[in-house]
Amino acid sequence: MDLRFSLIGLIIGFLIGLTGMGGGSLMTPVMILVMGVKPIIAVGTDLAYGAITKIIGGGTHWRQGTVHRKSAYLLGAGSVPATLLGVGVVSVIRRDHPTLVNVFLLHAIGWVLILVALVLVLKPALTAGMKRWGQPSNGDFRDGIQELGDRKPWILPIIGAVVGLLVGLTSVGSGTLIIVSLLFLYPRWESKDLVGTDVFHASILVSAASLAQLAAGNVNVPMMASLLIGSVPGVLLGSRLALGFPEQFLRISLASVMLISGSKLL
């Protein structure tokens, strides 16, 4: 066990519990910029670490009845093959251009971090706009009115494929990008259903990506175990303290960290 990674796991886990953000946006840049882990190992190890936490979270939401299974499965129909494609692209680059693979990943992670940071900053405005967009002009919700995700379910696999490819390449974006997409497709859902469906889908997506990374030899298992040892108590502690912290301050602070990290990786 490496206590340095357990400490990182504790800090990142605490922030995840405090904000509800996925670990990929935080863990991967910390591993690369602070701990000096090679990008290809950082991505694979982070996905394997994240898969375990997402499975636990997804199972909890499943038992609570906050998962819209049809939507999650449609997202997964696009995201799983796309994330396998992303891992495959990295493997091909590693095989054919071993000196370039880490440079490619640094830039890919950097740009996705910047994208996620911008989405995080704009999330309140996006949420308000999507809620208004989904409401009938007379303000009366009727049973016969279907939301966009129900009327055009084929959009879900497309969104899943885009996010899945990004996750397979970088390990970043499985939570923030999907939940914003769900807000657009289902503006009348309650927050618990948005989060539950997002986490359950992420458990499917990240599990597929982590298995592919493990098969490709990109996962450092002892490092992953050290991260988990610290992150589990960190998540529990952060969750208990979450109500006492201003959400806007935390969101802007984390977005700033991701923006700076993304810029440093480019």
C-alpha positions as CSV (number, residue, x, y, z in Angstrom):
1,M,0.0,0.0,0.0
2,D,1.3,3.5,-0.9
3,L,0.2,6.0,1.7
4,R,0.7,8.9,-0.8
5,F,-2.1,7.5,-3.0
6,S,-4.3,6.7,0.0
7,L,-4.0,10.4,1.0
8,I,-4.9,11.5,-2.5
9,G,-7.8,9.1,-2.4
10,L,-8.9,10.6,0.9
11,I,-8.8,14.2,-0.4
12,I,-10.5,13.4,-3.8
13,G,-13.1,11.1,-2.1
14,F,-13.9,14.0,0.3
15,L,-14.4,16.4,-2.6
16,I,-16.6,13.8,-4.4
17,G,-18.7,13.4,-1.3
18,L,-18.9,17.1,-0.9
19,T,-19.9,18.0,-4.5
20,G,-21.2,14.8,-6.1
21,M,-18.8,15.2,-8.9
22,G,-17.2,12.2,-10.6
23,G,-13.7,11.3,-9.6
24,G,-12.2,11.2,-13.2
25,S,-12.3,15.0,-13.5
26,L,-10.3,15.3,-10.3
27,M,-8.3,12.1,-9.9
28,T,-6.7,11.8,-13.3
29,P,-5.1,15.3,-13.5
30,V,-3.8,15.0,-9.8
31,M,-2.2,11.6,-10.6
32,I,-0.5,13.1,-13.7
33,L,0.5,16.6,-12.5
34,V,1.1,15.9,-8.8
35,M,2.2,12.2,-8.6
36,G,4.0,12.0,-11.9
37,V,2.0,9.0,-13.1
38,K,2.2,8.3,-16.9
39,P,-1.1,9.4,-18.5
40,I,-1.9,6.0,-20.0
41,I,-1.6,4.4,-16.5
42,A,-3.4,7.3,-14.8
43,V,-6.4,6.9,-17.2
44,G,-6.6,3.1,-16.8
45,T,-6.1,3.1,-13.0
46,D,-8.6,5.9,-12.5
47,L,-11.3,4.0,-14.6
48,A,-10.8,0.8,-12.6
49,Y,-10.9,2.8,-9.3
50,G,-14.0,4.7,-10.5
51,A,-15.8,1.5,-11.7
52,I,-15.9,0.1,-8.1
53,T,-17.3,3.4,-6.7
54,K,-19.8,3.8,-9.5
55,I,-21.1,0.2,-9.1
56,I,-21.7,0.8,-5.4
57,G,-23.4,4.1,-6.1
58,G,-25.5,2.7,-9.0
59,G,-26.6,-0.3,-6.9
60,T,-27.8,2.1,-4.2
61,H,-29.8,4.2,-6.6
62,W,-31.3,1.0,-8.1
63,R,-32.5,-0.2,-4.7
64,Q,-34.0,3.2,-4.0
65,G,-35.9,3.2,-7.3
66,T,-34.3,6.4,-8.7
67,V,-33.0,4.8,-11.9
68,H,-34.9,5.1,-15.2
69,R,-33.6,1.9,-16.6
70,K,-34.8,2.3,-20.2
71,S,-32.9,5.6,-20.5
72,A,-29.8,4.2,-18.8
73,Y,-29.7,1.2,-21.1
74,L,-30.2,3.4,-24.2
75,L,-27.3,5.6,-23.1
76,G,-25.3,2.4,-22.5
77,A,-26.1,1.0,-26.0
78,G,-24.1,3.9,-27.4
79,S,-21.5,4.5,-24.6
80,V,-20.2,1.0,-24.1
81,P,-19.1,0.3,-27.7
82,A,-17.8,3.8,-28.1
83,T,-15.7,3.6,-24.9
84,L,-14.3,0.3,-26.1
85,L,-13.4,2.0,-29.3
86,G,-11.7,4.8,-27.4
87,V,-9.6,2.3,-25.4
88,G,-8.8,0.6,-28.7
89,V,-7.6,3.8,-30.3
90,V,-5.3,4.4,-27.4
91,S,-4.0,0.8,-27.6
92,V,-3.3,1.2,-31.3
93,I,-1.4,4.5,-30.8
94,R,0.6,2.9,-28.0
95,R,1.5,-0.1,-30.2
96,D,2.4,1.9,-33.4
97,H,3.7,5.1,-31.8
98,P,4.8,4.4,-28.2
99,T,6.6,7.7,-27.8
100,L,3.5,9.7,-28.8
101,V,0.7,8.0,-26.8
102,N,1.3,9.9,-23.6
103,V,1.5,13.2,-25.5
104,F,-1.8,12.4,-27.2
105,L,-3.5,11.6,-23.9
106,L,-2.2,14.7,-22.2
107,H,-3.8,16.9,-24.9
108,A,-7.0,14.8,-24.9
109,I,-7.4,15.0,-21.2
110,G,-6.6,18.7,-21.1
111,W,-9.3,19.6,-23.7
112,V,-12.0,17.4,-22.0
113,L,-11.2,18.9,-18.6
114,I,-11.7,22.4,-20.1
115,L,-15.0,21.3,-21.6
116,V,-16.2,19.8,-18.3
117,A,-15.1,22.9,-16.4
118,L,-17.1,25.1,-18.8
119,V,-20.2,22.9,-18.5
120,L,-19.8,23.0,-14.7
121,V,-19.7,26.8,-14.6
122,L,-22.7,27.1,-16.9
123,K,-24.7,24.3,-15.2
124,P,-27.1,26.6,-13.3
125,A,-28.0,28.6,-16.4
126,L,-28.3,25.4,-18.4
127,T,-30.5,23.9,-15.8
128,A,-32.8,26.9,-15.6
129,G,-33.1,27.2,-19.4
130,M,-33.8,23.5,-19.9
131,K,-36.5,23.5,-17.2
132,R,-38.2,26.5,-18.9
133,W,-37.8,24.9,-22.3
134,G,-39.5,21.7,-21.1
135,Q,-42.5,23.4,-19.6
136,P,-45.7,23.9,-21.7
137,S,-46.5,27.5,-22.4
138,N,-49.6,27.4,-20.2
139,G,-47.6,26.0,-17.3
140,D,-49.8,22.9,-17.1
141,F,-48.1,19.5,-17.4
142,R,-50.4,17.0,-18.9
143,D,-50.0,13.2,-18.9
144,G,-50.1,13.2,-22.7
145,I,-47.1,15.4,-23.1
146,Q,-43.9,13.4,-23.7
147,E,-40.5,14.8,-23.1
148,L,-37.9,14.9,-25.8
149,G,-36.1,11.8,-24.5
150,D,-39.3,9.8,-24.8
151,R,-40.3,11.2,-28.2
152,K,-36.9,10.7,-29.7
153,P,-35.1,7.9,-27.8
154,W,-32.5,7.4,-30.6
155,I,-30.8,10.6,-29.3
156,L,-29.8,8.7,-26.1
157,P,-27.4,6.3,-27.8
158,I,-25.8,9.1,-29.8
159,I,-25.1,11.1,-26.6
160,G,-23.9,8.0,-24.9
161,A,-21.5,7.3,-27.8
162,V,-20.0,10.8,-27.7
163,V,-19.4,10.7,-23.9
164,G,-18.3,7.0,-24.0
165,L,-15.6,7.8,-26.5
166,L,-14.3,10.7,-24.4
167,V,-14.3,8.5,-21.3
168,G,-12.5,5.7,-23.1
169,L,-9.8,8.1,-24.2
170,T,-9.5,10.2,-21.0
171,S,-11.6,8.7,-18.1
172,V,-13.2,12.2,-17.8
173,G,-16.8,13.3,-18.3
174,S,-19.0,10.3,-17.4
175,G,-21.0,12.2,-14.8
176,T,-21.1,15.9,-15.6
177,L,-21.7,15.6,-19.4
178,I,-24.4,12.9,-19.1
179,I,-26.4,14.7,-16.3
180,V,-26.5,17.9,-18.4
181,S,-27.7,15.9,-21.3
182,L,-30.4,14.3,-19.2
183,L,-31.5,17.7,-18.1
184,F,-32.0,18.6,-21.7
185,L,-33.9,15.4,-22.6
186,Y,-36.0,15.2,-19.4
187,P,-36.4,18.7,-17.9
188,R,-39.3,17.5,-15.7
189,W,-37.4,14.8,-13.9
190,E,-36.7,15.2,-10.2
191,S,-33.1,15.7,-9.2
192,K,-33.0,12.2,-7.5
193,D,-34.0,10.6,-10.8
194,L,-31.4,12.6,-12.8
195,V,-28.6,11.7,-10.4
196,G,-29.7,8.0,-10.0
197,T,-29.9,7.4,-13.8
198,D,-26.6,9.2,-14.3
199,V,-24.8,7.2,-11.7
200,F,-26.3,3.9,-12.8
201,H,-25.3,4.5,-16.4
202,A,-21.9,5.6,-15.3
203,S,-21.5,2.2,-13.5
204,I,-22.1,0.5,-16.8
205,L,-19.9,2.8,-18.9
206,V,-17.0,3.0,-16.5
207,S,-17.1,-0.8,-15.8
208,A,-16.8,-1.5,-19.6
209,A,-14.0,1.0,-20.0
210,S,-12.1,-0.3,-16.9
211,L,-12.3,-3.9,-18.1
212,A,-10.9,-2.9,-21.5
213,Q,-8.1,-0.9,-19.8
214,L,-7.3,-3.9,-17.6
215,A,-7.1,-6.2,-20.6
216,A,-4.8,-3.7,-22.3
217,G,-2.5,-3.7,-19.3
218,N,-3.1,0.0,-18.4
219,V,-4.2,-0.6,-14.8
220,N,-1.9,-0.4,-11.8
221,V,-3.8,-2.6,-9.3
222,P,-1.8,-1.8,-6.1
223,M,-2.2,1.9,-6.9
224,M,-5.9,1.4,-7.4
225,A,-6.2,-0.4,-4.0
226,S,-4.3,2.4,-2.3
227,L,-6.7,5.0,-3.8
228,L,-9.7,3.1,-2.6
229,I,-8.4,2.7,0.9
230,G,-8.4,6.5,1.2
231,S,-11.4,7.4,-0.9
232,V,-14.1,5.3,0.9
233,P,-13.8,7.2,4.2
234,G,-13.3,10.4,2.3
235,V,-16.6,10.1,0.4
236,L,-18.4,9.2,3.6
237,L,-17.0,12.3,5.4
238,G,-17.6,14.6,2.5
239,S,-21.2,13.4,2.2
240,R,-21.9,14.2,5.9
241,L,-20.5,17.7,5.6
242,A,-22.1,18.5,2.2
243,L,-25.0,20.4,3.5
244,G,-22.8,22.9,5.3
245,F,-20.9,24.2,2.3
246,P,-22.1,26.7,-0.4
247,E,-22.7,24.8,-3.6
248,Q,-21.9,27.7,-5.9
249,F,-18.5,28.4,-4.2
250,L,-17.5,24.7,-4.5
251,R,-18.7,24.4,-8.1
252,I,-16.7,27.5,-9.2
253,S,-13.6,26.4,-7.2
254,L,-13.6,22.9,-8.7
255,A,-14.2,24.3,-12.2
256,S,-11.3,26.6,-11.8
257,V,-9.0,23.8,-10.7
258,M,-10.1,21.7,-13.7
259,L,-9.6,24.7,-16.1
260,I,-6.0,25.3,-14.7
261,S,-5.2,21.6,-14.8
262,G,-6.5,21.2,-18.4
263,S,-4.5,24.2,-19.5
264,K,-1.3,22.8,-17.9
265,L,-1.8,19.5,-19.7
266,L,-2.0,21.1,-23.2
